[in-house]
Structures are given as C-alpha cells and as structure tokens.
Amino acid sequence: MEENPFKNSGHKPKDQIEVKILAKAKELALQEAEVMSHINALAGRIIVVKTGGSFMEGSVAHKTEVLTDVAFMQSVNMLPVIVHGGGPTLSKRLEEKGIKSEFVNGHRVTREGGVQEIQETMNLDINPEY
C-alpha cells in the first residue's frame, strides 16, 4: 500500500483506492494554491489582452471563450483591457478606396489619406460592433 498522504491528519484510508484519491486531492490542492498565488500577484494590475483583427471576424464560440476568460480576470480583481485590431476589415476598406497600405515588421504602414479612412472604419464599423 502507498504511503498515506494525509498521515499527519490521523485519517486512516480503507484501501489502495482511497490512498490514490487522497493523494490526487492533495496534488490538486497544491496546484490550486500555486495558481491562486499567481492570480493574487496580478490582482489590481492592468492586464492587456491583445486580439488580432481576425478575432473580430471569428466565431461566436471563440469570442465567448476569450470574453469568459476576461470576465474571470475581472472576477479575481485583475483589470483587463482588451486591445483589438481590425486588420482584415481595414485592408479591405483601404483596397476599396484605392489607398496603398503595406506591412513592415508586422505593422501597418499607411500612406497619406489612409489614417482618416482607418479612423472611420474603426469608429463606425468595427468598434460599435463590440
């Protein structure tokens, strides 16, 4: 029989299955304590959650999953801030308007006239949806 993980508690397990259950319970309790220490370290801190533009066009299930995580962060006193992109929508709008845009090291570089179109697209099309 394995060693009783709760030998100092005075509890005497009835069989090998109970020993394994008690060992698993102790393991989970230790994991929970470790997780809680990380959560507590982030309480009261601003946490930036960056999503790409494709997130905005993604499935409801995926959005729900991410927003559930954000709600959990709030429930444990973290201060999540969601920053989203608008990549695919912006690219399509700029192309429709004939405004050239390129990416340099993952960042959009837009020529004269593009900034106004980006602001309008973000403010009128993308942000109101969320």
OpenMM code with the backbone's topology and positions (N, CA, C; nanometers):
from openmm import Vec3, app, unit

residues = "MET GLU GLU ASN PRO PHE LYS ASN SER GLY HIS LYS PRO LYS ASP GLN ILE GLU VAL LYS ILE LEU ALA LYS ALA LYS GLU LEU ALA LEU GLN GLU ALA GLU VAL MET SER HIS ILE ASN ALA LEU ALA GLY ARG ILE ILE VAL VAL LYS THR GLY GLY SER PHE MET GLU GLY SER VAL ALA HIS LYS THR GLU VAL LEU THR ASP VAL ALA PHE MET GLN SER VAL ASN MET LEU PRO VAL ILE VAL HIS GLY GLY GLY PRO THR LEU SER LYS ARG LEU GLU GLU LYS GLY ILE LYS SER GLU PHE VAL ASN GLY HIS ARG VAL THR ARG GLU GLY GLY VAL GLN GLU ILE GLN GLU THR MET ASN LEU ASP ILE ASN PRO GLU TYR".split()
positions = [
    Vec3(0.0838, -0.1178, 0.0000),
    Vec3(0.0000, 0.0000, 0.0000),
    Vec3(0.0889, 0.1250, 0.0000),
    Vec3(0.0511, 0.2264, -0.0823),
    Vec3(0.1270, 0.3511, -0.0858),
    Vec3(0.1167, 0.4219, 0.0476),
    Vec3(0.2133, 0.5141, 0.0696),
    Vec3(0.2108, 0.5914, 0.1929),
    Vec3(0.0886, 0.6820, 0.1950),
    Vec3(0.0248, 0.6923, 0.3093),
    Vec3(-0.0918, 0.7783, 0.3267),
    Vec3(-0.0476, 0.9240, 0.3178),
    Vec3(-0.0936, 0.9987, 0.2145),
    Vec3(-0.0508, 1.1376, 0.2003),
    Vec3(-0.1044, 1.2279, 0.3115),
    Vec3(-0.2000, 1.1783, 0.3889),
    Vec3(-0.2566, 1.2556, 0.4984),
    Vec3(-0.2242, 1.1902, 0.6329),
    Vec3(-0.1039, 1.1290, 0.6426),
    Vec3(-0.0687, 1.0526, 0.7628),
    Vec3(-0.0703, 1.1386, 0.8889),
    Vec3(-0.0415, 1.2676, 0.8754),
    Vec3(-0.0394, 1.3549, 0.9929),
    Vec3(-0.1792, 1.4010, 1.0337),
    Vec3(-0.2789, 1.3720, 0.9506),
    Vec3(-0.4153, 1.4166, 0.9819),
    Vec3(-0.4883, 1.3179, 1.0724),
    Vec3(-0.4323, 1.2005, 1.0889),
    Vec3(-0.4980, 1.0997, 1.1699),
    Vec3(-0.5955, 1.0129, 1.0919),
    Vec3(-0.6200, 1.0466, 0.9643),
    Vec3(-0.7123, 0.9675, 0.8828),
    Vec3(-0.6422, 0.8404, 0.8362),
    Vec3(-0.7110, 0.7281, 0.8468),
    Vec3(-0.6558, 0.6009, 0.8002),
    Vec3(-0.7375, 0.5540, 0.6808),
    Vec3(-0.6759, 0.5526, 0.5620),
    Vec3(-0.7504, 0.5095, 0.4436),
    Vec3(-0.7897, 0.3630, 0.4540),
    Vec3(-0.9046, 0.3316, 0.3928),
    Vec3(-0.9590, 0.1965, 0.3995),
    Vec3(-0.8906, 0.1022, 0.3011),
    Vec3(-0.8502, 0.1561, 0.1850),
    Vec3(-0.7908, 0.0692, 0.0833),
    Vec3(-0.7008, 0.1529, -0.0094),
    Vec3(-0.6418, 0.0831, -0.1064),
    Vec3(-0.5487, 0.1447, -0.2017),
    Vec3(-0.6176, 0.2527, -0.2862),
    Vec3(-0.7426, 0.2326, -0.3199),
    Vec3(-0.8159, 0.3325, -0.3999),
    Vec3(-0.8289, 0.4625, -0.3217),
    Vec3(-0.8627, 0.4519, -0.1938),
    Vec3(-0.8755, 0.5729, -0.1131),
    Vec3(-0.7411, 0.6439, -0.0994),
    Vec3(-0.6324, 0.5684, -0.0891),
    Vec3(-0.4988, 0.6287, -0.0820),
    Vec3(-0.4722, 0.7098, -0.2087),
    Vec3(-0.5064, 0.6524, -0.3242),
    Vec3(-0.4846, 0.7229, -0.4506),
    Vec3(-0.5732, 0.8470, -0.4611),
    Vec3(-0.6976, 0.8353, -0.4157),
    Vec3(-0.7886, 0.9500, -0.4187),
    Vec3(-0.7352, 1.0609, -0.3287),
    Vec3(-0.6894, 1.0249, -0.2105),
    Vec3(-0.6347, 1.1242, -0.1174),
    Vec3(-0.5088, 1.1895, -0.1742),
    Vec3(-0.4244, 1.1096, -0.2388),
    Vec3(-0.3026, 1.1637, -0.2993),
    Vec3(-0.3374, 1.2629, -0.4099),
    Vec3(-0.4363, 1.2277, -0.4924),
    Vec3(-0.4798, 1.3167, -0.6006),
    Vec3(-0.5396, 1.4454, -0.5431),
    Vec3(-0.6177, 1.4338, -0.4376),
    Vec3(-0.6773, 1.5521, -0.3736),
    Vec3(-0.5682, 1.6451, -0.3211),
    Vec3(-0.4664, 1.5866, -0.2609),
    Vec3(-0.3551, 1.6678, -0.2092),
    Vec3(-0.2821, 1.7369, -0.3243),
    Vec3(-0.2585, 1.6626, -0.4325),
    Vec3(-0.1911, 1.7194, -0.5504),
    Vec3(-0.2708, 1.8372, -0.6074),
    Vec3(-0.4020, 1.8196, -0.6197),
    Vec3(-0.4877, 1.9263, -0.6728),
    Vec3(-0.4906, 2.0468, -0.5796),
    Vec3(-0.4906, 2.0219, -0.4500),
    Vec3(-0.4898, 2.1325, -0.3532),
    Vec3(-0.3611, 2.2131, -0.3656),
    Vec3(-0.2493, 2.1450, -0.3844),
    Vec3(-0.1212, 2.2148, -0.4019),
    Vec3(-0.1199, 2.2939, -0.5322),
    Vec3(-0.1749, 2.2364, -0.6388),
    Vec3(-0.1831, 2.3082, -0.7670),
    Vec3(-0.2709, 2.4315, -0.7537),
    Vec3(-0.3843, 2.4170, -0.6847),
    Vec3(-0.4748, 2.5304, -0.6662),
    Vec3(-0.4050, 2.6418, -0.5886),
    Vec3(-0.3294, 2.6046, -0.4873),
    Vec3(-0.2576, 2.7048, -0.4077),
    Vec3(-0.1562, 2.7789, -0.4945),
    Vec3(-0.0881, 2.7057, -0.5838),
    Vec3(0.0092, 2.7698, -0.6723),
    Vec3(-0.0601, 2.8649, -0.7698),
    Vec3(-0.1710, 2.8185, -0.8281),
    Vec3(-0.2470, 2.9025, -0.9217),
    Vec3(-0.2961, 3.0280, -0.8504),
    Vec3(-0.3498, 3.0115, -0.7309),
    Vec3(-0.4014, 3.1258, -0.6560),
    Vec3(-0.2908, 3.2258, -0.6223),
    Vec3(-0.1701, 3.1775, -0.5995),
    Vec3(-0.0607, 3.2713, -0.5702),
    Vec3(-0.0307, 3.3576, -0.6923),
    Vec3(-0.0399, 3.2992, -0.8129),
    Vec3(-0.0188, 3.3771, -0.9359),
    Vec3(-0.1338, 3.4752, -0.9582),
    Vec3(-0.2561, 3.4276, -0.9353),
    Vec3(-0.3731, 3.5151, -0.9514),
    Vec3(-0.3646, 3.6320, -0.8541),
    Vec3(-0.3316, 3.6032, -0.7288),
    Vec3(-0.3222, 3.7088, -0.6279),
    Vec3(-0.2128, 3.8100, -0.6616),
    Vec3(-0.1045, 3.7627, -0.7235),
    Vec3(0.0044, 3.8536, -0.7612),
    Vec3(-0.0403, 3.9521, -0.8692),
    Vec3(-0.1409, 3.9144, -0.9491),
    Vec3(-0.1886, 4.0005, -1.0576),
    Vec3(-0.3099, 4.0845, -1.0182),
    Vec3(-0.3655, 4.0613, -0.9010),
    Vec3(-0.4835, 4.1367, -0.8567),
    Vec3(-0.4499, 4.2851, -0.8507),
    Vec3(-0.5412, 4.3662, -0.9031),
    Vec3(-0.5224, 4.5110, -0.9029),
    Vec3(-0.4322, 4.5631, -1.0136),
    Vec3(-0.3815, 4.4737, -1.0974),
    Vec3(-0.2915, 4.5153, -1.2056),
    Vec3(-0.3659, 4.5176, -1.3380),
    Vec3(-0.3237, 4.6076, -1.4243),
    Vec3(-0.3801, 4.6159, -1.5591),
    Vec3(-0.3190, 4.5042, -1.6419),
    Vec3(-0.4042, 4.4252, -1.7062),
    Vec3(-0.3616, 4.3149, -1.7914),
    Vec3(-0.4115, 4.3457, -1.9323),
    Vec3(-0.3214, 4.3594, -2.0270),
    Vec3(-0.3591, 4.3889, -2.1650),
    Vec3(-0.3837, 4.2577, -2.2388),
    Vec3(-0.5025, 4.2466, -2.2966),
    Vec3(-0.5393, 4.1304, -2.3768),
    Vec3(-0.5455, 4.1784, -2.5208),
    Vec3(-0.4480, 4.1390, -2.6014),
    Vec3(-0.4402, 4.1838, -2.7412),
    Vec3(-0.4994, 4.0778, -2.8311),
    Vec3(-0.5960, 4.1187, -2.9104),
    Vec3(-0.6524, 4.0273, -3.0096),
    Vec3(-0.6252, 4.0843, -3.1475),
    Vec3(-0.6091, 3.9990, -3.2432),
    Vec3(-0.5879, 4.0435, -3.3802),
    Vec3(-0.7194, 4.0770, -3.4477),
    Vec3(-0.7097, 4.1372, -3.5626),
    Vec3(-0.8294, 4.1733, -3.6375),
    Vec3(-0.9129, 4.0535, -3.6772),
    Vec3(-0.8478, 3.9394, -3.6968),
    Vec3(-0.9228, 3.8194, -3.7351),
    Vec3(-1.0134, 3.7729, -3.6211),
    Vec3(-0.9786, 3.8071, -3.4968),
    Vec3(-1.0643, 3.7746, -3.3826),
    Vec3(-1.2008, 3.8396, -3.3999),
    Vec3(-1.2006, 3.9616, -3.4516),
    Vec3(-1.3245, 4.0366, -3.4665),
    Vec3(-1.4189, 3.9678, -3.5659),
    Vec3(-1.3615, 3.8932, -3.6580),
    Vec3(-1.4415, 3.8239, -3.7587),
    Vec3(-1.4581, 3.6756, -3.7256),
    Vec3(-1.4088, 3.6340, -3.6079),
    Vec3(-1.4104, 3.4935, -3.5708),
    Vec3(-1.5463, 3.4446, -3.5245),
    Vec3(-1.5486, 3.3198, -3.4837),
    Vec3(-1.6737, 3.2553, -3.4424),
    Vec3(-1.7215, 3.3095, -3.3080),
    Vec3(-1.8502, 3.3005, -3.2869),
    Vec3(-1.9093, 3.3420, -3.1600),
    Vec3(-1.8525, 3.2569, -3.0462),
    Vec3(-1.8311, 3.1289, -3.0719),
    Vec3(-1.7780, 3.0393, -2.9684),
    Vec3(-1.6397, 3.0850, -2.9225),
    Vec3(-1.5548, 3.1225, -3.0176),
    Vec3(-1.4197, 3.1682, -2.9814),
    Vec3(-1.4261, 3.3006, -2.9051),
    Vec3(-1.5103, 3.3922, -2.9518),
    Vec3(-1.5254, 3.5203, -2.8812),
    Vec3(-1.5761, 3.4972, -2.7400),
    Vec3(-1.6718, 3.4066, -2.7252),
    Vec3(-1.7275, 3.3759, -2.5938),
    Vec3(-1.6200, 3.3209, -2.5014),
    Vec3(-1.5361, 3.2336, -2.5544),
    Vec3(-1.4283, 3.1750, -2.4751),
    Vec3(-1.3334, 3.2833, -2.4244),
    Vec3(-1.2913, 3.3723, -2.5130),
    Vec3(-1.1992, 3.4795, -2.4746),
    Vec3(-1.2658, 3.5738, -2.3741),
    Vec3(-1.3889, 3.6116, -2.4012),
    Vec3(-1.4575, 3.7046, -2.3115),
    Vec3(-1.4897, 3.6407, -2.1762),
    Vec3(-1.5075, 3.5096, -2.1731),
    Vec3(-1.5247, 3.4390, -2.0457),
    Vec3(-1.3963, 3.4486, -1.9646),
    Vec3(-1.2824, 3.4332, -2.0315),
    Vec3(-1.1529, 3.4475, -1.9632),
    Vec3(-1.1361, 3.5893, -1.9091),
    Vec3(-1.1774, 3.6879, -1.9871),
    Vec3(-1.1675, 3.8274, -1.9432),
    Vec3(-1.2587, 3.8515, -1.8223),
    Vec3(-1.3786, 3.7947, -1.8263),
    Vec3(-1.4703, 3.8079, -1.7130),
    Vec3(-1.4115, 3.7434, -1.5880),
    Vec3(-1.3456, 3.6280, -1.6051),
    Vec3(-1.2803, 3.5636, -1.4914),
    Vec3(-1.1720, 3.6548, -1.4351),
    Vec3(-1.0943, 3.7158, -1.5236),
    Vec3(-0.9876, 3.8058, -1.4777),
    Vec3(-1.0468, 3.9180, -1.3914),
    Vec3(-1.1589, 3.9744, -1.4366),
    Vec3(-1.2247, 4.0790, -1.3586),
    Vec3(-1.2732, 4.0253, -1.2242),
    Vec3(-1.3238, 3.9028, -1.2240),
    Vec3(-1.3800, 3.8463, -1.1012),
    Vec3(-1.2739, 3.8222, -0.9940),
    Vec3(-1.1478, 3.8130, -1.0336),
    Vec3(-1.0393, 3.7946, -0.9359),
    Vec3(-0.9564, 3.9231, -0.9225),
    Vec3(-1.0215, 4.0348, -0.9531),
    Vec3(-0.9665, 4.1687, -0.9306),
    Vec3(-0.8503, 4.2081, -1.0201),
    Vec3(-0.8360, 4.1418, -1.1334),
    Vec3(-0.7424, 4.1918, -1.2339),
    Vec3(-0.8162, 4.3000, -1.3124),
    Vec3(-0.7419, 4.3815, -1.3823),
    Vec3(-0.8009, 4.4916, -1.4587),
    Vec3(-0.7722, 4.4712, -1.6074),
    Vec3(-0.8464, 4.3809, -1.6725),
    Vec3(-0.8176, 4.3529, -1.8136),
    Vec3(-0.8610, 4.4670, -1.9053),
    Vec3(-0.7775, 4.4933, -2.0040),
    Vec3(-0.8067, 4.5912, -2.1084),
    Vec3(-0.7909, 4.5183, -2.2408),
    Vec3(-0.8964, 4.5167, -2.3207),
    Vec3(-0.8907, 4.4479, -2.4493),
    Vec3(-0.8474, 4.5474, -2.5559),
    Vec3(-0.7440, 4.5109, -2.6293),
    Vec3(-0.6971, 4.5902, -2.7421),
    Vec3(-0.7161, 4.5028, -2.8647),
    Vec3(-0.7932, 4.5511, -2.9592),
    Vec3(-0.8190, 4.4688, -3.0771),
    Vec3(-0.7687, 4.5383, -3.2025),
    Vec3(-0.7422, 4.4562, -3.3006),
    Vec3(-0.7039, 4.5079, -3.4309),
    Vec3(-0.8265, 4.5121, -3.5207),
    Vec3(-0.8015, 4.5411, -3.6430),
    Vec3(-0.9096, 4.5434, -3.7412),
    Vec3(-0.8566, 4.5057, -3.8763),
    Vec3(-0.7440, 4.4349, -3.8757),
    Vec3(-0.6680, 4.4031, -3.9954),
    Vec3(-0.7457, 4.3699, -4.1202),
    Vec3(-0.8191, 4.2603, -4.1232),
    Vec3(-0.8873, 4.2219, -4.2466),
    Vec3(-0.9890, 4.3265, -4.2936),
    Vec3(-1.0636, 4.3831, -4.1999),
    Vec3(-1.1633, 4.4842, -4.2369),
    Vec3(-1.0952, 4.6097, -4.2891),
    Vec3(-0.9883, 4.6509, -4.2215),
    Vec3(-0.9145, 4.7703, -4.2661),
    Vec3(-0.8517, 4.7488, -4.4031),
    Vec3(-0.7907, 4.6336, -4.4225),
    Vec3(-0.7267, 4.6056, -4.5521),
    Vec3(-0.8281, 4.6112, -4.6652),
    Vec3(-0.9448, 4.5521, -4.6415),
    Vec3(-1.0498, 4.5517, -4.7436),
    Vec3(-1.0958, 4.6944, -4.7734),
    Vec3(-1.1196, 4.7742, -4.6704),
    Vec3(-1.1674, 4.9117, -4.6882),
    Vec3(-1.0641, 4.9971, -4.7624),
    Vec3(-0.9382, 4.9853, -4.7232),
    Vec3(-0.8336, 5.0641, -4.7888),
    Vec3(-0.8205, 5.0250, -4.9358),
    Vec3(-0.8299, 4.8954, -4.9634),
    Vec3(-0.8222, 4.8477, -5.1015),
    Vec3(-0.9393, 4.9030, -5.1831),
    Vec3(-1.0595, 4.9014, -5.1256),
    Vec3(-1.1772, 4.9559, -5.1947),
    Vec3(-1.1598, 5.1037, -5.2286),
    Vec3(-1.0903, 5.1762, -5.1408),
    Vec3(-1.0695, 5.3200, -5.1605),
    Vec3(-0.9441, 5.3503, -5.2432),
    Vec3(-0.8728, 5.2456, -5.2822),
    Vec3(-0.7514, 5.2650, -5.3623),
    Vec3(-0.6355, 5.3229, -5.2830),
    Vec3(-0.6352, 5.3024, -5.1530),
    Vec3(-0.5280, 5.3537, -5.0664),
    Vec3(-0.4283, 5.2411, -5.0409),
    Vec3(-0.3029, 5.2672, -5.0738),
    Vec3(-0.1993, 5.1656, -5.0570),
    Vec3(-0.1591, 5.1549, -4.9105),
    Vec3(-0.1402, 5.0326, -4.8682),
    Vec3(-0.1005, 5.0031, -4.7313),
    Vec3(-0.0058, 4.8845, -4.7370),
    Vec3(0.1001, 4.8897, -4.6588),
    Vec3(0.1939, 4.7773, -4.6552),
    Vec3(0.2268, 4.7433, -4.5101),
    Vec3(0.2867, 4.6276, -4.4904),
    Vec3(0.3248, 4.5861, -4.3563),
    Vec3(0.4757, 4.5790, -4.3470),
    Vec3(0.5299, 4.6419, -4.2438),
    Vec3(0.6732, 4.6403, -4.2178),
    Vec3(0.6919, 4.5855, -4.0769),
    Vec3(0.7581, 4.4719, -4.0671),
    Vec3(0.7789, 4.4049, -3.9379),
    Vec3(0.6475, 4.3854, -3.8622),
    Vec3(0.5428, 4.3490, -3.9348),
    Vec3(0.4144, 4.3202, -3.8733),
    Vec3(0.3287, 4.4420, -3.8418),
    Vec3(0.3753, 4.5609, -3.8783),
    Vec3(0.2998, 4.6832, -3.8513),
    Vec3(0.2514, 4.7441, -3.9822),
    Vec3(0.1260, 4.7888, -3.9814),
    Vec3(0.0691, 4.8514, -4.0998),
    Vec3(0.1311, 4.9895, -4.1192),
    Vec3(0.1734, 5.0155, -4.2406),
    Vec3(0.2226, 5.1481, -4.2782),
    Vec3(0.1291, 5.1965, -4.3880),
    Vec3(0.0585, 5.3049, -4.3580),
    Vec3(-0.0428, 5.3553, -4.4499),
    Vec3(-0.0029, 5.4943, -4.4975),
    Vec3(-0.0212, 5.5168, -4.6239),
    Vec3(0.0153, 5.6453, -4.6847),
    Vec3(-0.0886, 5.7532, -4.6556),
    Vec3(-0.0575, 5.8716, -4.6993),
    Vec3(-0.1446, 5.9885, -4.6842),
    Vec3(-0.2894, 5.9554, -4.7182),
    Vec3(-0.3809, 5.9993, -4.6371),
    Vec3(-0.5227, 5.9752, -4.6605),
    Vec3(-0.5734, 5.8469, -4.5974),
    Vec3(-0.4850, 5.7561, -4.5662),
    Vec3(-0.5264, 5.6282, -4.5096),
    Vec3(-0.5664, 5.6368, -4.3634),
    Vec3(-0.5049, 5.7280, -4.2908),
    Vec3(-0.5332, 5.7383, -4.1470),
    Vec3(-0.6798, 5.7765, -4.1243),
    Vec3(-0.7285, 5.8714, -4.2025),
    Vec3(-0.8694, 5.9131, -4.1899),
    Vec3(-0.9622, 5.7945, -4.2165),
    Vec3(-0.9330, 5.7174, -4.3198),
    Vec3(-1.0156, 5.6018, -4.3541),
    Vec3(-1.0093, 5.4960, -4.2437),
    Vec3(-0.8916, 5.4760, -4.1856),
    Vec3(-0.8752, 5.3801, -4.0755),
    Vec3(-0.9574, 5.4248, -3.9550),
    Vec3(-0.9484, 5.5525, -3.9200),
    Vec3(-1.0256, 5.6035, -3.8060),
    Vec3(-1.1755, 5.5837, -3.8278),
    Vec3(-1.2233, 5.6159, -3.9462),
    Vec3(-1.3657, 5.5988, -3.9754),
    Vec3(-1.4071, 5.4521, -3.9683),
    Vec3(-1.3246, 5.3651, -4.0238),
    Vec3(-1.3563, 5.2220, -4.0226),
    Vec3(-1.3599, 5.1687, -3.8798),
    Vec3(-1.2594, 5.2053, -3.7994),
    Vec3(-1.2557, 5.1590, -3.6608),
    Vec3(-1.3737, 5.2152, -3.5818),
    Vec3(-1.4001, 5.3435, -3.5961),
    Vec3(-1.5051, 5.4095, -3.5165),
    Vec3(-1.6462, 5.3763, -3.5620),
    Vec3(-1.6667, 5.3622, -3.6910),
    Vec3(-1.8027, 5.3430, -3.7419),
    Vec3(-1.8389, 5.1971, -3.7693),
    Vec3(-1.7407, 5.1155, -3.8033),
    Vec3(-1.7695, 4.9773, -3.8415),
    Vec3(-1.7291, 4.8744, -3.7356),
    Vec3(-1.6074, 4.8846, -3.6878),
    Vec3(-1.5542, 4.7792, -3.6003),
    Vec3(-1.5913, 4.8007, -3.4541),
    Vec3(-1.5607, 4.9157, -3.3978),
    Vec3(-1.5865, 4.9380, -3.2551),
    Vec3(-1.7327, 4.9286, -3.2143),
    Vec3(-1.8276, 4.9851, -3.2923),
    Vec3(-1.9673, 4.9752, -3.2492),
    Vec3(-2.0186, 4.8315, -3.2373),
    Vec3(-1.9567, 4.7404, -3.3117),
    Vec3(-1.9993, 4.6005, -3.3055),
    Vec3(-1.9664, 4.5388, -3.1708),
    Vec3(-1.8678, 4.5969, -3.1031),
    Vec3(-1.8220, 4.5390, -2.9766),
    Vec3(-1.8313, 4.6378, -2.8649),
] * unit.nanometer
topology = app.Topology()
chain = topology.addChain("A")
for resn in residues:
    res = topology.addResidue(resn, chain)
    for name in ("N", "CA", "C"):
        topology.addAtom(name, app.Element.getBySymbol(name[0]), res)
